[in-house]
Structure formats: C-alpha cells, structure tokens
Amino acid sequence: SSSYSTSDGNVTAYVTLLDNSNPVSGASISLTGTGSTLSATTNSSGIATFNLTGISSDCTLTATYDNVSDTATVTVQSATVYYESALTSDDGKWQKSSTSGMNISYDANGCTVTGTTTSDRTYYINTSSVTIPTSDIVVEFDMTSATLGAYNNSTEIVVHNSKLLMESSTLECRLMSDAQDRFSIATSPQLPIHFKFEITSSQIKVYMEGTLVRTLSTSSSYRSIGFKTYNQRGASMKNLKVYELL
C-alpha cells in the first residue's frame, strides 16, 4: 500500500504483484475506489499501471488479485505549478548553450534532445522565463526514449543537482557533483518510465514508477532541469511538471 497526492486530478497508480519476492507477469489486477472498476495486466516486473484522471476528492483505492486486496489513499492537494510542458516549439522557456551540435524535436507532451558532436551541449529550462524555487519542489516526467552510450558520452537528464543517464544497458542515477555516487536503477529498462524527484533543501528523493529508488544529498550547485547532450546520444523528457512540494 502507498499514499498518493494529486494537485491536478491525475494520479498514476502502480500495483506490484510478487510471489515469494518474484514478480508475477501477465496477471489481471482490478482497482476500485474511483467510482468504477478498472483493470490492468502486470508486466514482466510484476507491475500493473493505472492512469487515473478527474479525481476531485480524497479516496481509497483497492487493488485486488485472486481475492487478495490491498489499499492506498489518494489525497487531493492544492499545489503551485511552476512549469508544465506542452511544447510544440522553442517558446523561450528553454535555453540552449549552443545552436550547433544538438538536434531538438517537439511534440505536444515535451521534447527530445540529441547530441551530434563530441562537445558538451546543454538544454535547460530558462530560469529567466520560468520561476523555479531552489528547494521544496517536485519534478515529474516520463523518460520515453534514450540512446545508449558509454559513460560521459551519453545524454543525461538533469534534475536539480542529480542526473539520470543510460550507460550500456543500465539506467543510472547519481549526483552531478560526485561521479562515484552512481546507482544502477534498472538493467535494460523498458521505456517509457515515469520518474518523480522530491527536492528539499537537504535531499532529493528519486522515485521510479512510484517506488522510492534513491535518496541523494542536495548540493547548493547545479540547480537545473533539462539535458546534457553528447555525441549521437539522445533522450526524451515528456509530460514534465514542476510543482510545489506539499
């Protein structure tokens, strides 16, 4: 069971089904509590995903499999939203370190960035156009694609002073300032993957598919949200939302 909060009426709920710590795939899970019964099938990691919309009041979700149930609470909260992506072009809310050496494409849900030279290129939210606090915020997004590459030759998705990167077949998370603090999140991950970063003045909690996977110490440097790109490496950040941590 877990607790969820929503500021816009949308919640993605994840139900994990295990048999003696082993994930159960292909199982049908039912979910009630939203006024109707929903169903989803577990993937190879034993996770069933439910995308809930229009939740306007607190509720209790009940997941059931083979007459076994578990519950989670959903709390509707009011939070200040600092940024929410719906980019179809470079609208001034993002900034590039260079106009060469990178390709950027857009759709209604966000952007994809690919490096085309061996030089470092960056693409970040333009803080002169978007006010983002230096602490006590939440950053959520879907990582929908990534090009594999060797360490320091990949595209990194940067959140505050931490980053996600694909190296070989491993998805990693680490601090920007400490190359040794490298944490393997998933091997040969199946994209898209939903991430949430809860950032305070002292720590960054990293969630993947609703599960806490890492707690990092917050540093006073490198407060950015976006991409660092390298030679022929790319990644997509979709459905990006930055809002107040309640």
VEXNU-147168 format. One record per atom (N, C-alpha, C): x, y, z. Coordinates in pm, whole numbers, padded with zeros to 5 digits, always signed. Layout:
N
XYZ ...
This chain:
246
+00084-00119+00000 +00000+00000+00000 +00088+00124+00000 +00039+00231-00062 +00111+00357-00069 +00011+00471-00061 +00063+00590-00033 -00020+00709-00033 +00018+00795-00154 -00083+00850-00220 -00060+00934-00337 -00124+01070-00312 -00075+01170-00379 -00138+01301-00375 -00155+01351-00517 -00251+01439-00537 -00275+01493-00670 -00313+01639-00659 -00257+01720-00747 -00293+01861-00750 -00374+01896-00873 -00379+01805-00970 -00450+01833-01094 -00556+01730-01127 -00586+01640-01031 -00687+01538-01053 -00637+01415-01122 -00507+01410-01154 -00450+01295-01223 -00353+01220-01131 -00365+01088-01128 -00277+01004-01048 -00241+00880-01129 -00114+00845-01130 -00072+00718-01186 -00044+00623-01071 -00124+00518-01062 -00111+00421-00953 -00042+00295-01005 +00052+00244-00928 +00127+00125-00965 +00100+00016-00860 +00062-00101-00908 +00039-00216-00820 +00140-00323-00855 +00219-00365-00756 +00323-00465-00777 +00278-00599-00720 +00282-00702-00802 +00240-00836-00761 +00362-00928-00754 +00388-00982-00634 +00504-01068-00612 +00461-01202-00555 +00534-01305-00590 +00516-01437-00534 +00649-01480-00471 +00657-01472-00338 +00784-01501-00269 +00897-01415-00325 +00869-01284-00338 +00964-01184-00387 +00988-01191-00537 +00924-01284-00607 +00939-01297-00752 +00823-01227-00823 +00851-01140-00921 +00742-01070-00991 +00654-01167-01070 +00525-01139-01068 +00427-01220-01141 +00380-01139-01262 +00406-01188-01381 +00368-01116-01502 +00240-01175-01560 +00172-01094-01640 +00052-01140-01710 -00069-01160-01622 -00067-01104-01500 -00179-01121-01408 -00273-01001-01419 -00402-01026-01413 -00502-00920-01422 -00532-00866-01281 -00514-00735-01263 -00539-00669-01136 -00660-00578-01153 -00751-00579-01057 -00864-00486-01059 -00842-00377-00956 -00893-00258-00988 -00877-00143-00900 -01011-00073-00884 -01052-00051-00761 -01176+00019-00732 -01148+00138-00641 -01248+00225-00632 -01235+00342-00546 -01252+00472-00619 -01260+00468-00751 -01275+00589-00831 -01417+00603-00887 -01507+00516-00843 -01643+00518-00894 -01668+00411-00998 -01563+00347-01044 -01576+00237-01139 -01464+00137-01113 -01478+00017-01170 -01375-00085-01156 -01285-00084-01278 -01156-00070-01255 -01058-00067-01363 -00976-00195-01357 -00915-00231-01468 -00831-00350-01471 -00705-00322-01552 -00596-00388-01513 -00469-00376-01584 -00392-00506-01564 -00300-00533-01656 -00222-00657-01653 -00079-00625-01611 -00022-00707-01525 +00114-00685-01479 +00215-00711-01591 +00322-00632-01591 +00429-00650-01689 +00533-00749-01638 +00647-00756-01704 +00748-00855-01667 +00808-00828-01529 +00790-00705-01479 +00838-00671-01344 +00730-00688-01239 +00614-00741-01282 +00504-00762-01189 +00426-00636-01157 +00439-00532-01240 +00377-00403-01213 +00259-00380-01306 +00143-00347-01248 +00025-00306-01323 +00009-00156-01308 -00013-00084-01417 -00020+00061-01416 -00162+00108-01443 -00208+00201-01359 -00342+00259-01373 -00327+00411-01384 -00374+00468-01494 -00373+00613-01512 -00510+00668-01476 -00519+00735-01363 -00646+00784-01311 -00657+00933-01338 -00774+00976-01381 -00796+01117-01412 -00923+01166-01343 -00931+01297-01325 -01053+01359-01273 -01082+01331-01128 -00981+01301-01048 -01003+01277-00905 -01016+01412-00835 -01133+01441-00781 -01161+01572-00723 -01171+01569-00571 -01170+01451-00510 -01178+01442-00365 -01097+01323-00316 -01062+01325-00188 -00984+01216-00130 -01056+01083-00147 -00981+00976-00174 -01042+00845-00191 -00944+00735-00153 -00996+00617-00137 -00915+00499-00106 -00922+00403-00223 -00808+00368-00279 -00800+00273-00388 -00781+00133-00332 -00850+00037-00391 -00836-00102-00350 -00798-00185-00472 -00681-00248-00464 -00633-00337-00571 -00659-00481-00529 -00709-00561-00622 -00746-00699-00590 -00692-00795-00694 -00634-00905-00645 -00591-01014-00731 -00621-01146-00661 -00700-01229-00725 -00730-01363-00672 -00778-01356-00528 -00875-01265-00504 -00938-01248-00372 -00846-01192-00265 -00727-01144-00304 -00637-01077-00210 -00634-00930-00247 -00652-00842-00144 -00664-00699-00170 -00563-00620-00088 -00532-00501-00139 -00450-00406-00067 -00503-00267-00102 -00477-00170-00013 -00534-00037-00032 -00427+00071-00034 -00461+00184-00093 -00377+00303-00093 -00468+00424-00091 -00424+00530-00027 -00504+00651-00017 -00458+00755-00117 -00554+00828-00173 -00526+00939-00263 -00576+01067-00198 -00485+01164-00182 -00518+01291-00121 -00510+01401-00225 -00617+01477-00236 -00620+01588-00330 -00565+01712-00260 -00458+01768-00315 -00393+01883-00255 -00384+01995-00356 -00372+02114-00305 -00356+02231-00390 -00209+02274-00387 -00143+02267-00501 -00002+02300-00509 +00020+02402-00620 +00120+02486-00602 +00158+02580-00705 +00236+02507-00814 +00191+02521-00938 +00260+02460-01051 +00349+02567-01114 +00479+02540-01116 +00575+02636-01170 +00598+02617-01319 +00587+02495-01364 +00606+02468-01506 +00538+02337-01542 +00475+02335-01658 +00414+02213-01711 +00433+02213-01861 +00497+02109-01913 +00535+02111-02054 +00419+02076-02145 +00407+02155-02247 +00319+02124-02359 +00383+02190-02479 +00509+02154-02504 +00590+02228-02600 +00566+02178-02743 +00545+02271-02832 +00543+02239-02974 +00652+02315-03048 +00722+02403-02976 +00835+02477-03035 +00917+02534-02920 +01030+02593-02954 +01110+02661-02854 +01040+02793-02821 +00971+02797-02709 +00885+02910-02677 +00952+03011-02584 +01084+03001-02566 +01154+03092-02479 +01167+03043-02337 +01097+02935-02304 +01106+02879-02169 +01223+02781-02156 +01288+02750-02267 +01407+02665-02266 +01522+02741-02329 +01642+02707-02288 +01760+02775-02342 +01867+02674-02380 +01939+02706-02489 +02045+02621-02538 +02180+02685-02510 +02280+02602-02484 +02415+02655-02468 +02478+02684-02604 +02424+02623-02708 +02476+02644-02842 +02368+02606-02942 +02367+02672-03056 +02270+02638-03159 +02320+02525-03248 +02448+02488-03232 +02503+02379-03312 +02535+02261-03221 +02546+02145-03282 +02585+02028-03205 +02472+01961-03130 +02348+01996-03162 +02235+01928-03098 +02111+01942-03186 +02030+01840-03183 +01901+01841-03252 +01790+01836-03148 +01687+01916-03167 +01575+01922-03072 +01445+01909-03150 +01362+01815-03107 +01230+01799-03168 +01124+01807-03058 +01004+01849-03097 +00898+01874-03001 +00772+01796-03040 +00693+01768-02938 +00555+01729-02962 +00472+01791-02851 +00344+01757-02845 +00255+01823-02750 +00290+01792-02605 +00372+01689-02581 +00399+01647-02445 +00540+01681-02396 +00624+01736-02481 +00760+01765-02436 +00858+01765-02551 +00982+01729-02522 +01084+01741-02624 +01183+01625-02620 +01251+01607-02732 +01357+01508-02747 +01484+01582-02788 +01594+01552-02722 +01721+01619-02748 +01825+01515-02786 +01901+01542-02893 +02007+01453-02937 +02134+01534-02963 +02246+01487-02909 +02374+01550-02936 +02430+01500-03068 +02495+01588-03143 +02550+01549-03273 +02700+01579-03285 +02763+01626-03178 +02907+01644-03177 +02963+01587-03048 +03093+01576-03039 +03155+01524-02917 +03162+01630-02808 +03127+01753-02840 +03130+01860-02740 +03004+01855-02653 +03019+01898-02530 +02907+01904-02436 +02811+02014-02481 +02682+01980-02487 +02578+02078-02515 +02471+02065-02406 +02408+02175-02374 +02306+02174-02269 +02176+02234-02318 +02069+02195-02258 +01936+02243-02294 +01851+02239-02167 +01828+02355-02107 +01766+02363-01975 +01645+02455-01976 +01562+02437-01875 +01457+02535-01853 +01521+02671-01829 +01471+02770-01897 +01524+02905-01887 +01469+02970-01760 +01553+02982-01658 +01505+03032-01530 +01472+03182-01534 +01512+03251-01639 +01471+03391-01653 +01327+03401-01703 +01275+03292-01760 +01136+03290-01807 +01044+03211-01715 +01100+03116-01641 +01021+03031-01552 +01080+03039-01412 +00999+03076-01316 +01045+03086-01178 +01036+02949-01112 +01150+02892-01080 +01154+02762-01013 +01232+02777-00883 +01172+02747-00769 +01241+02762-00641 +01363+02671-00633 +01456+02707-00549 +01578+02628-00533 +01559+02511-00439 +01446+02501-00372 +01420+02386-00284 +01271+02364-00271 +01233+02250-00212 +01094+02216-00182 +01006+02216-00307 +01048+02140-00407 +00968+02124-00528 +00962+01977-00566 +00871+01946-00657 +00860+01813-00716 +00878+01826-00866 +00958+01738-00924 +00976+01733-01069 +00933+01595-01116 +00835+01589-01204 +00787+01462-01258 +00797+01465-01410 +00828+01349-01469 +00833+01339-01614 +00838+01193-01655 +00812+01169-01784 +00827+01038-01844 +00953+01038-01929 +01040+00941-01906 +01155+00921-01994 +01110+00822-02101 +01091+00873-02223 +01028+00789-02325 +01127+00727-02423 +01249+00780-02429 +01349+00719-02515 +01487+00762-02470 +01586+00680-02499 +01724+00713-02466 +01815+00633-02557 +01925+00694-02598 +02024+00627-02680 +02139+00582-02592 +02171+00454-02597 +02274+00400-02510 +02411+00453-02548 +02496+00472-02447 +02630+00520-02473 +02721+00493-02355 +02848+00507-02379 +02946+00490-02271 +02937+00607-02175 +02992+00586-02057 +02993+00690-01955 +03059+00817-02009 +02997+00931-01980 +03043+01062-02029 +03031+01075-02181 +02955+00989-02243 +02927+01004-02386 +02781+00969-02410 +02696+01016-02321 +02553+00986-02329 +02475+01115-02312 +02343+01105-02326 +02259+01218-02291 +02207+01200-02150 +02228+01300-02069 +02189+01295-01930 +02066+01381-01908 +01966+01328-01839 +01853+01410-01797 +01887+01463-01659 +01897+01595-01651 +01943+01661-01529 +01823+01714-01450 +01820+01682-01322 +01716+01733-01232 +01786+01787-01109 +01782+01919-01095 +01848+01986-00983 +01997+01955-00990 +02056+01892-00887 +02198+01857-00898 +02218+01706-00904 +02118+01638-00960 +02129+01494-00986 +02102+01470-01133 +02127+01348-01179 +02100+01320-01319 +02074+01171-01341 +02001+01145-01448 +01975+01010-01498 +02054+00993-01626 +02115+00877-01643 +02184+00854-01768 +02179+00705-01804 +02182+00680-01934 +02188+00544-01986 +02332+00513-02019 +02384+00406-01959 +02519+00362-01990 +02514+00214-02024 +02563+00180-02143 +02550+00042-02192 +02403+00005-02189 +02362-00090-02105 +02220-00126-02097 +02164-00095-01959 +02230-00005-01886 +02191+00024-01749 +02146+00168-01735 +02032+00186-01669 +01983+00318-01634 +02037+00352-01496 +02107+00466-01486 +02172+00504-01362 +02123+00639-01312 +02141+00660-01183 +02112+00788-01121 +02230+00823-01032 +02270+00948-01037 +02379+00991-00949 +02378+01142-00935 +02456+01189-00838 +02475+01332-00821 +02555+01389-00937 +02527+01514-00971 +02605+01579-01074 +02750+01598-01028 +02768+01623-00899 +02899+01664-00848 +02985+01548-00801 +02932+01425-00800 +03006+01312-00747 +02995+01195-00843 +03099+01175-00923 +03096+01068-01023 +03096+00929-00959 +03137+00919-00834 +03144+00787-00771 +03010+00742-00714 +02922+00837-00687 +02793+00802-00629 +02697+00764-00740 +02724+00650-00803 +02646+00605-00917 +02560+00487-00875 +02430+00499-00901 +02334+00399-00856 +02262+00340-00975 +02272+00210-00992 +02203+00142-01102 +02056+00125-01066 +01969+00182-01149 +01825+00173-01123 +01765+00052-01192 +01801+00030-01319 +01741-00081-01394 +01837-00124-01505 +01838-00253-01534 +01916-00309-01644 +01822-00336-01761 +01861-00288-01878 +01777-00300-01999 +01634-00256-01970 +01615-00133-01924 +01481-00087-01884 +01386-00077-02002 +01260-00100-01974 +01157-00086-02075 +01098+00055-02065 +01119+00135-02169 +01068+00270-02172 +00928+00272-02233 +00841+00367-02194 +00868+00480-02108 +00870+00444-01959 +00939+00527-01882 +00946+00512-01737 +00909+00646-01675 +00824+00641-01572 +00783+00764-01504 +00872+00789-01383 +00926+00910-01374 +01012+00949-01262 +00950+01064-01184 +00978+01063-01055 +00941+01176-00969 +01059+01207-00878 +01097+01334-00872 +01203+01380-00784 +01141+01476-00681 +01148+01440-00555 +01105+01530-00448 +01230+01599-00393 +01237+01731-00407 +01359+01805-00377 +01334+01900-00259 +01415+01887-00155 +01413+01980-00043 +01551+02044-00032 +01570+02124+00072 +01699+02190+00091 +01808+02093+00132 +01772+01970+00172 +01872+01876+00222 +01883+01746+00143 +01777+01711+00065 +01783+01582-00003 +01696+01579-00127 +01724+01482-00213 +01644+01455-00332 +01599+01310-00325 +01468+01288-00320 +01414+01152-00323 +01375+01120-00466 +01430+01011-00519 +01408+00971-00657 +01312+00852-00660 +01200+00868-00730 +01101+00762-00744 +01097+00717-00889 +01089+00587-00913 +01069+00531-01046 +00944+00444-01043 +00849+00476-01128 +00722+00402-01133 +00658+00395-00994 +00667+00506-00918 +00603+00513-00788 +00680+00454-00673 +00799+00396-00698 +00879+00333-00593 +01003+00417-00565 +01030+00444-00438 +01150+00518-00399 +01273+00432-00427 +01362+00482-00513 +01480+00404-00551 +01610+00464-00503 +01609+00591-00460 +01734+00652-00418 +01706+00781-00343 +01785+00808-00240 +01783+00937-00172 +01922+00998-00182 +01932+01116-00243 +02059+01184-00264 +02066+01308-00177 +02187+01347-00142 +02207+01471-00068 +02200+01589-00164 +02130+01693-00125 +02117+01810-00210 +02239+01899-00195 +02295+01940-00308 +02407+02034-00304 +02358+02171-00347 +02435+02272-00316 +02394+02409-00346 +02420+02447-00490 +02485+02357-00566 +02523+02390-00702 +02437+02314-00803 +02443+02359-00928 +02382+02292-01043 +02231+02274-01029 +02163+02381-01004 +02018+02375-00992 +01956+02396-01130 +01942+02289-01206 +01888+02298-01341 +01797+02180-01370 +01708+02198-01468 +01623+02089-01514 +01633+02086-01665 +01677+01972-01720 +01691+01964-01865 +01784+01853-01908 +01868+01882-02009 +01951+01780-02071 +02097+01826-02079 +02188+01731-02072 +02326+01750-02119 +02347+01646-02229 +02385+01691-02346 +02394+01601-02460 +02537+01585-02509 +02564+01467-02563 +02696+01434-02617 +02678+01367-02753 +02786+01316-02808 +02791+01268-02945 +02689+01159-02974 +02595+01190-03061 +02496+01093-03112 +02422+01021-03000 +02397+01091-02891 +02319+01034-02781 +02195+01120-02761 +02084+01058-02729 +01961+01134-02717 +01870+01080-02609 +01775+01163-02567 +01675+01122-02469 +01554+01213-02481 +01442+01165-02432 +01318+01242-02435 +01265+01263-02293 +01222+01385-02268 +01157+01419-02142 +01016+01465-02176 +00918+01382-02143 +00779+01410-02178 +00696+01435-02052 +00587+01510-02070 +00492+01535-01961 +00561+01590-01837 +00655+01680-01858 +00730+01738-01747 +00641+01833-01667 +00650+01819-01536 +00574+01907-01446 +00659+01939-01325 +00665+02067-01292 +00740+02113-01175 +00642+02186-01084 +00630+02138-00960 +00531+02199-00871 +00579+02197-00727 +00505+02265-00645 +00539+02282-00504 +00530+02148-00429 +00627+02122-00341 +00624+02005-00255 +00543+02038-00130 +00430+01971-00114 +00341+01999-00001 +00374+01909+00116 
